Amino acid sequence: EVKQMLPWFFARKFVTAVLPDKALDTGEEIAWQLVEAFASNLDALPWLDKKTHAAAKKKLRHIRIKIGYPQWIMHDTLLNRQYGYTLAFTSSMPWAEIQDIAARSQVRDIMSGVAKPRDWENFWMTTPDVFNMMYNPLANDIVGLAAFMQKPVLDVSMPSFFNFGFFGAVLGHELTHGFDSNGAKRGPFGDIKDWWTNTSRARFEASKSCFERQYSSYPIHGDAGTRGVEQGSLGWRILGQLGINSTEIH
């Protein structure tokens, strides 16, 4: 319960213990190299017409890479500002009262941001102790959390091809979320905008049939017998393949 009350304080303790500067630098370098590799991939996609290609490049150049943790949690002044309400706590204060003060402060913090531009650079959807990487379509963000940047996913003692093959493949997968059939519904700043032309969309639908044939040909043996891979997972398989492709040409 204390962690829920002070999540970013514990986040600072966590990243200080588990994420050295070298790992952070390596993760950021891999991320930006993948962005450049993805740009090359876009140039090679035959189903993109000129208008859609230009829109994809614009969105890619505005993508925000957020690796490890938000920098503000390492500054005492900013962390104290976030949790200044704790100065009202006393050793004789009932636990229920402490929880009430914390909850009210958190609600005030949330409400203070309503109807105001969000600082996406410093806003993270979750704390870095969560084992995950993600794409945030509302901000065109790629987020790689410190908990995910541990061995064997990211190992600074290993050659770069190892880290591109593991950490880079997952990051490439997340990057592709911004450019798939769902990512096509939001622009470079997370704005609602369909930037695929009808021509490009029709070409994409025609081209993805090769993935359908490939993956539905793979058998799965189980209690129900042998069957093909369900097409409901097609989007994830395309994303996975594109993520791997980006690491291959870095």
Phi and psi in degrees as a GROMACS rama.xvg file:
@    title "Ramachandran Plot"
@    xaxis  label "Phi"
@    yaxis  label "Psi"
@TYPE xy
-65.6565  -38.4336  VAL-2
-63.6791  -39.177  LYS-3
-66.0063  -30.1391  GLN-4
-76.4722  -35.3785  MET-5
-128.141  59.2734  LEU-6
-62.5255  -37.8846  PRO-7
-79.2193  -22.9405  TRP-8
-66.3563  -45.8575  PHE-9
-68.3454  -31.1799  PHE-10
-61.8467  -41.1067  ALA-11
-63.507  -43.3493  ARG-12
-61.3933  -39.6578  LYS-13
-66.1113  -52.5356  PHE-14
-68.664  -30.5633  VAL-15
-62.933  -33.3749  THR-16
-83.6171  -31.2376  ALA-17
-116.944  -13.6934  VAL-18
-124.018  94.6315  LEU-19
-69.4098  160.929  PRO-20
-58.9821  -35.3318  ASP-21
-63.8403  -39.6646  LYS-22
-67.1427  -40.1028  ALA-23
-62.2289  -45.575  LEU-24
-63.8111  -40.1665  ASP-25
-63.9535  -43.9841  THR-26
-61.1456  -43.2215  GLY-27
-66.4444  -39.6667  GLU-28
-63.921  -43.6987  GLU-29
-61.439  -42.9823  ILE-30
-59.5249  -47.5323  ALA-31
-71.7152  -32.268  TRP-32
-66.2783  -35.7853  GLN-33
-67.9307  -35.7062  LEU-34
-60.4388  -43.2463  VAL-35
-66.78  -39.0675  GLU-36
-65.5044  -37.437  ALA-37
-65.3625  -36.0004  PHE-38
-60.9396  -40.4679  ALA-39
-65.593  -38.137  SER-40
-61.2585  -41.0259  ASN-41
-60.2779  -38.9458  LEU-42
-63.9457  -24.3482  ASP-43
-96.6939  -1.28902  ALA-44
-80.8877  115.153  LEU-45
-73.545  -19.5425  PRO-46
-85.4453  -6.71651  TRP-47
-84.3945  123.385  LEU-48
-81.0585  174.867  ASP-49
-60.8676  -41.2506  LYS-50
-66.9715  -43.9445  LYS-51
-69.3074  -38.0132  THR-52
-60.7636  -44.0116  HIS-53
-64.8844  -39.3443  ALA-54
-66.8694  -38.4566  ALA-55
-65.263  -42.498  ALA-56
-63.6484  -40.0349  LYS-57
-62.8367  -43.7952  LYS-58
-65.269  -39.8806  LYS-59
-63.6468  -39.3559  LEU-60
-72.5687  -14.9738  ARG-61
-102.874  4.32313  HIS-62
-67.8591  144.903  ILE-63
-108.089  126.308  ARG-64
-99.6722  122.808  ILE-65
-125.628  105.884  LYS-66
-115.526  132.309  ILE-67
88.9504  -76.6433  GLY-68
-167.121  159.863  TYR-69
-71.6738  133.861  PRO-70
-64.3572  -25.311  GLN-71
-64.8129  -24.1105  TRP-72
-71.5263  -12.6869  ILE-73
-89.3733  0.369827  MET-74
-105.126  119.162  HIS-75
-56.8682  -41.9984  ASP-76
-61.291  -44.1282  THR-77
-71.0978  -36.4511  LEU-78
-69.5663  -38.2499  LEU-79
-65.8452  -34.9582  ASN-80
-65.934  -37.0619  ARG-81
-67.0208  -38.4245  GLN-82
-120.074  32.5512  TYR-83
-62.1343  -24.0426  GLY-84
-63.9562  -19.6668  TYR-85
-69.0018  -15.8572  THR-86
-66.8112  -16.1946  LEU-87
-83.337  -10.4486  ALA-88
-70.3894  145.262  PHE-89
-130.011  159.967  THR-90
-65.9399  -22.2449  SER-91
-94.6289  -0.401874  SER-92
-75.6856  131.369  MET-93
-60.6785  147.776  PRO-94
-59.2946  -37.618  TRP-95
-62.3849  -37.3806  ALA-96
-69.324  -39.1969  GLU-97
-60.8584  -44.6815  ILE-98
-62.1249  -39.2783  GLN-99
-65.5881  -43.7039  ASP-100
-61.9551  -43.5136  ILE-101
-65.0769  -44.0021  ALA-102
-63.7704  -42.8978  ALA-103
-64.2361  -38.9512  ARG-104
-65.8524  -40.6168  SER-105
-65.4631  -38.3632  GLN-106
-65.7668  -43.0066  VAL-107
-60.7896  -39.3706  ARG-108
-63.5878  -42.3762  ASP-109
-66.0026  -46.0165  ILE-110
-67.5069  -28.0637  MET-111
-65.8099  -19.2812  SER-112
-96.4548  -1.38283  GLY-113
-68.0217  135.756  VAL-114
63.1184  25.4916  ALA-115
-126.807  151.365  LYS-116
-59.5622  136.016  PRO-117
-87.5222  138.812  ARG-118
-83.7004  86.2238  ASP-119
-67.6119  -23.4596  TRP-120
-63.4699  -37.5217  GLU-121
-105.347  -6.558  ASN-122
-89.7803  120.291  PHE-123
-116.17  139.699  TRP-124
-68.7537  -24.5688  MET-125
-153.12  167.572  THR-126
-78.4373  156.315  THR-127
-72.6752  -2.68569  PRO-128
-86.6775  6.63867  ASP-129
-91.0522  130.638  VAL-130
-81.0619  90.79  PHE-131
-167.712  159.853  ASN-132
-128.541  152.471  MET-133
-156.003  161.512  MET-134
-115.188  130.648  TYR-135
-104.182  104.058  ASN-136
-68.1557  -22.0377  PRO-137
-71.0625  -19.8094  LEU-138
-129.371  -1.97021  ALA-139
58.911  50.1601  ASN-140
-109.486  141.75  ASP-141
-107.001  125.146  ILE-142
-120.196  119.69  VAL-143
-114.847  111.986  GLY-144
-85.9395  148.695  LEU-145
-56.3506  -38.1805  ALA-146
-62.1269  -30.4639  ALA-147
-78.0216  -22.4723  PHE-148
-89.63  45.8756  MET-149
-117.412  162.194  GLN-150
-60.6536  140.205  LYS-151
-92.7051  3.43309  PRO-152
-62.2167  -45.7972  VAL-153
-134.188  120.748  LEU-154
-133.721  105.563  ASP-155
-67.9783  -13.5896  VAL-156
-83.853  -9.12569  SER-157
-95.7042  160.369  MET-158
-61.0485  158.549  PRO-159
-61.1355  -32.6388  SER-160
-63.0225  -30.9329  PHE-161
-65.3518  -46.2324  PHE-162
-71.5779  -32.7017  ASN-163
-67.4081  -36.4925  PHE-164
-72.355  -22.8636  GLY-165
-109.792  -72.2538  PHE-166
-60.3526  -44.1679  PHE-167
-65.1367  -37.7477  GLY-168
-64.8204  -40.4839  ALA-169
-68.757  -42.2908  VAL-170
-63.2603  -40.4644  LEU-171
-62.6963  -37.1205  GLY-172
-60.7334  -46.8415  HIS-173
-65.7351  -38.863  GLU-174
-58.2284  -40.44  LEU-175
-65.8896  -22.5792  THR-176
-56.6259  -30.3266  HIS-177
-75.6044  -5.85434  GLY-178
-131.113  7.15474  PHE-179
-84.9361  -167.451  ASP-180
-66.3342  -22.6519  SER-181
-85.5616  -41.8291  ASN-182
-61.3837  -23.0152  GLY-183
-67.4252  -9.45076  ALA-184
-92.1647  -3.39223  LYS-185
-132.673  141.91  ARG-186
-84.102  -167.491  GLY-187
-68.1608  -15.3811  PRO-188
-114.733  18.1324  PHE-189
81.8658  4.50781  GLY-190
-73.0766  148.354  ASP-191
-72.4466  112.234  ILE-192
-161.626  123.363  LYS-193
-88.0699  103.594  ASP-194
-100.071  2.86838  TRP-195
-84.0998  133.522  TRP-196
-77.1891  163.228  THR-197
-62.1452  -34.7712  ASN-198
-64.771  -47.1751  THR-199
-65.2099  -39.1314  SER-200
-63.9021  -41.6412  ARG-201
-65.2983  -39.0771  ALA-202
-65.9801  -38.55  ARG-203
-62.863  -46.1003  PHE-204
-60.8326  -37.074  GLU-205
-71.4438  -38.7947  ALA-206
-73.0179  -31.3455  SER-207
-70.6668  -9.70868  LYS-208
-62.395  -26.6342  SER-209
-67.9284  -34.8832  CYS-210
-67.5407  -38.9367  PHE-211
-60.3942  -45.0439  GLU-212
-66.8215  -41.8639  ARG-213
-63.7582  -52.7501  GLN-214
-79.0632  -25.6375  TYR-215
-75.9996  -10.166  SER-216
-86.062  -11.2805  SER-217
-82.3115  122.116  TYR-218
-79.2453  148.015  PRO-219
-120.302  121.168  ILE-220
-98.5552  120.967  HIS-221
-152.67  -166.768  GLY-222
-61.2133  -30.1627  ASP-223
-84.5175  2.27616  ALA-224
96.8281  -165.995  GLY-225
-91.6992  131.852  THR-226
-147.884  166.822  ARG-227
-80.324  167.03  GLY-228
-70.3087  134.659  VAL-229
-64.9487  140.443  GLU-230
-72.8152  -12.0799  GLN-231
-63.5316  -21.3248  GLY-232
-95.2279  7.34125  SER-233
-59.6084  -44.8993  LEU-234
-58.4205  -41.8054  GLY-235
-66.0825  -34.5767  TRP-236
-71.9332  -37.3075  ARG-237
-63.5933  -43.066  ILE-238
-61.5618  -43.6371  LEU-239
-61.8134  -41.6831  GLY-240
-65.8014  -41.912  GLN-241
-67.5061  -35.2739  LEU-242
-63.7102  -42.2311  GLY-243
-66.3078  -40.869  ILE-244
-59.6368  -37.5894  ASN-245
-65.5854  -34.2044  SER-246
-74.3461  -23.967  THR-247
-74.0313  -24.4788  GLU-248
-115.179  18.0406  ILE-249
